[in-house]
């Protein structure tokens, strides 16, 4: 008896489009109700839809993924998931972007050896590429910071009476608490903004 057909999609954030992965699964005639999608980072494997999928998989079922890195974030994780699904569960896996990684083919010793070899190479490449991307991102951020580019949300504008309150606080005419109250800020925020204000050189 032929098993069920499933598909798994992962995108690293909610604003990324899963269209390419979805189209590839539909082309393989994966039923819509059997497609599981996680929209979160692969930094850990706490992915609710993936967990639901693994619980449903049975021996003889077939799982489609577009690329090998959908199964994990690094070499070891991809290897562990692959072996868990194919050896422990007994399901088949087909990686659409890499036809050699289709456990339905080559069930003999040579076919298994080739598939294992390709899996090791591709999972290593996936991890290496992810590390290279992170390194390039870090280099880009460092270069941008060196050019004076600021990251994150811009600070809120200072209240109209901040300059006056700051001056009187610095001269000792009012306490920090009083100055903060005049500006409608908590004391800690007033002190933080005062330090930033001093660094601008606009005093």
N, C-alpha and C positions, 0 to 999 in steps of 0.2 A: 504494500500500500504506500503510495507516494505521500510524503510529509507536506506540511504547510510551508508556504513561502513568506519570508519576512524581509524587511528592509530597515536599515538604521541610518539616520542622518544626524550629524552634529555640526553646529556652527558655533563659533567661539563667543558670540555676543548676540543679544536680542535684535540688534539692528542689522545683522548680516543676513544676506538673502540665501536661503537654502534651495533656490530654484534649480540650480544645476544638478544637485544631488537628487532632488525629487524627480526631475525629468528622467534621469538615468534609471531610477527605480521603476518608474512607470513604464519605461521602454522594456523592462524585464517582466512586465505584467505582475508586479507585486501588488496585491490587493491594498486599497487605501487604508483599510482598518488594520492592516498588519505593518504599517510604516510607523516607526517610532522616531521622534525628533527631540533632541536636547539642544537648547539654546543657552549654552554657558561654556565657560572656559574648560579646556582639557587639563587644567592644572591639577585636578584631582579626579577620582573616579566616582564621586558621589553624584551620579547622574540618574535622576529618577526614572526617566523613560528607558534608559539602557537597562536598569535593574528590572523593570517590568518585562522587557523583552527577554532577558536571560531566563526569567522565571517561566516564561511561556514556551521557550524552545524545548523541543523534544528530539530524541534520536530520529534521524531521517528527515528532519526539517532542513530548510535551506535559508541561509541568511545572505542577503546582498548588501555590500557597502561599496561606495564609489571608490574610495582609496583606503589604503592600509592604515593611515594615521587617524582614521575615524575610530579605530579600536583602542587607541591609547596615546599617551603623551610622550612616551619614550620607548627605547628598545625593549627593555624588560617587560614593561606593561603590555605592549603589543604581543610579545611572545606568550606571556601568561594568559591573556585573553584568548588568543588563538588556540592554544593548547587546551584551555578550559572548555571552550565551546566545542572543539572537534573531538577531543579525547574523552573528556568527562561527560559532557552532554551527549555527544555522538551526532551533533548537527554538522551539516556541510556549510562551508563559507565560500562565496565567490566575490572576489575583488574586481569590480567592473573595469577599472583602469589598468589592471594587470591580469590578463586572462590566464597566465600561468598559475596564478593563485586561485585555483578552483578545485576544491577537494573532491569534487565529483569525478574528476579526471585523474588518471594515473594512480589507481588504488594499489598497484603493485609496488614492489620495493624501490624500483628506479623512479617511478612517478612520485612517490612519497619523498624520496631523497631530494629530487629536484625542487619540489614545492617547499620543503623545509629550507633548502639553501636560498631560494628566492625570497622567502619570508624573512630570513635573517638579514639578507642584504638590504631589503626594502625597509625593514624596521630600523636598521642602523641609519640608513639614508634619511628617514623621516626625523629621527632624533637629531641627527647632525644638522639638517636644514633648520629645524626649530631653534637650535642653539645659535646657528649663524644669524637667524633673523633677530633673535634677542640681542646678540652682540652688535648688529648693525643699528638696532633701535637705540641701544645705550650710547653708541658712538654719536648717533644723530642728535640725541637729547643733550649730550655733553657739548657738542659743537654749537647747538642752538643756545644753550645757557652761556657759553663763552661769548656769543654775539649779543648777549643781553636779552634774549627772548625769555619771557616769563611764561610759566605753565600754571594751569589751574585757573580758577575763577578770579577775575580782577577784584581787588578790595572795594568794599563799599565806600562811597564818598564820605569825607569827614563832615560832621554836622557843622552848621554855620558858626557856632560859638566855640569851636574847638581851639582855634588859634588863641583867642583871648583867655580861655580857661587854662590852656597849656602854659601861656606866659605867666599868669598869676600863680600857677602851681610851681613852676620852676623858680620863681622869685620868692616863694615861701609865703605868699599872701593867702593861699588857700591850701587845704590838704588835698591829697590825691582823691580821697573819697568825695570831697565837695566838688572838685573839678569833674570827676566822672559823672556825678549826679547832674551837673549843669549840661553835660553833653548827652545825657540819657544813655550812659553806658555802664556796664559793670566795671568795677575798679580794674580787674585783670585786663579787660579789653582796652580800657583807657591807657593803661601802662604799655600794652603791646603797641597800640597805635601811636603812642608818644615816641617809642623807640624807632618805629618805622618813619615817623615824621621827622625825627632828628637826622636820620640817614639820608633824607632827600636833600638836605642842605638848603632848605627853603626858610630857615629860621632867621 
